[in-house]
Amino acid sequence: MQQASVSLRSSEDIQVQDRGDGDRLFKKPVSTLAMSARSHPITVLGRKTYNVLLCLAQEELRKGKDVEVHRAPLSEVVHLLEYDSNDLELIKKHFRAMLTTTVEWQSPTTGEGDSWIGCSLLAQASIEKVRGQVWISWAFAPALRHELLNPRVFARMNLAMIAQLRTYAAVCLYEVANRYKNVGQSPRKEWRWWHDPITGRLPDAARLEKLDYSFFKRDVLKPAIAEVNAVTDLQLELKEHKQGRFIHEIQFLIRPNEQRQLALEQAPEKADLESVRQARDLGISDARVEKIVDTYGAEALATALPDLRRRIETPFPEPVRDPERYLLSLMPGHAQRATSRAVAVEARKDPGSRESQELQSRRREAYETAWKAARLKAVEDDFRKLSATEQAQIAGEILRTMEQLMLKGPGPIHPQMIKRLKTDGWTHDLVKRRFLSMYAEATVGKDWNVPTDQDLLTVAAQLGDAGVH
């Protein structure tokens, strides 16, 4: 048996030893980085637990223990997860779920690694109590065991770093980034290819076909990238590639986070007891609360629940029929604001950091947006003060200008806009903004919507950090 264990070990394995709990490293096969669920959705705690089991099994192999069934105290798994809750039943539940969770293994790099379809995360598992201590035992599928324990192509992962991430999407992106950090960028893939691996959701071709990229970017990609950039040793940047007028492929640019001195002290997120209690009162089960926290984070849940309660207590325009569904509609915005607050806190610690510069850029953008909205409203108010005759005369002039612009070729004036102006007037949603812009350019000048620094300072004084995410 000892001889068999040596045959599985590489020369690099012998050099890689544990570096203490603060730097617990393991090798993750590239085919497991973008795994896609096939039977049950994968939660963030489930993915982290699987990483811990893989790490412990590889450590056994490095110590010369070539065993098919691995064994460890449950307390050690909890310690490596940096899970500070006393609810060990939750860990046990995720452990058992791996027996029935089947996945499709794939790598972002075409042709790299194998494809194992319909393979469960674990082949067997058990939990037992020995002399007052809880032990867990597990085994990987025999066909995959060699590649999982001694992979040919892998990314080296740090358990402590992964433990800081609170959402499934952030964990997945960070693991992918580790694989390609020496290259500086991930492969380009059609954006829908990334959706299921990054979210951990079950495949649904019909739903995915209807999904708008802008929602995927807003609700999943941007919050996850912000979380990775705020917490880890890597910086990610989304790069989009168009096919015609639409985003077709995306990839991630990767570089070291040289600005940050990392402080790895946070535990994986779980819903606080008060949030659980509030959710129960509003008709949402503990199990659903756990999944919501896995996806969006505890802080986002805590800030969204009061909004849900207020909506339930206000039956206008109609009562809330499904509290959980309404809560889920609130979560993406609250998650993005929670991540932005975390980034802002880190940015203030170092005014010269990349995060601080990005925060300042977002602030300026938010102030400009607020100023332009107020400016457009002021132009509209001025136009409405004109007499009906003056409004009709100006509308006629703008209509003729639009028709002339349309004849020059493709541009900002669509035939439908002219049609709506003729039939429904300038207040139609399709017409209003363009109409008022042309009116302002004619009466004020082309720079009518360009704010000065003093304008932005005035808005900043009024808003502060409100709305800056």
ABEGO torsion letter per residue (X at the ends): XAAAAAAABBAAAAABBBAEAABBBBBBBAAAAABBBAABBBBAAAAAAAAAAAAAAAAAAAAGBBBABBBBBAAAAAAAAGBABABAAAAAAAAAAAAABBBBBBBABBGBEBBBBGBBABABBBBBBBGGBBBBBBBBBAAAAAAAABBABBBBBBAAAAAABABAAAAAAAAAAAAAAAAGBBBBBBAAAAAAAAAGBBBBAAAAAABBAAAAAAAAAAAAAAAAAAABABBBBBBBBBBEABBABBBBBBBBBAABBBBBABBBBBBBAAAAAAAAAAGBBAAAAAAAAAAAEAAAAAAAAAAAAAAAABAOABBBABAAAAAAAAAAAAAAAAAAAAAAAAAAABAABAAAAAAAAAAAAAAAAAAAAAAAAAAAAAAAABBAAAAAAAAAAAAAAAAAAAAAEBBABBAAAAAAAAAAEAABAAAAAAAAAAAAAAAAEAAAABBBAAAAAAAAAAAEABGBX
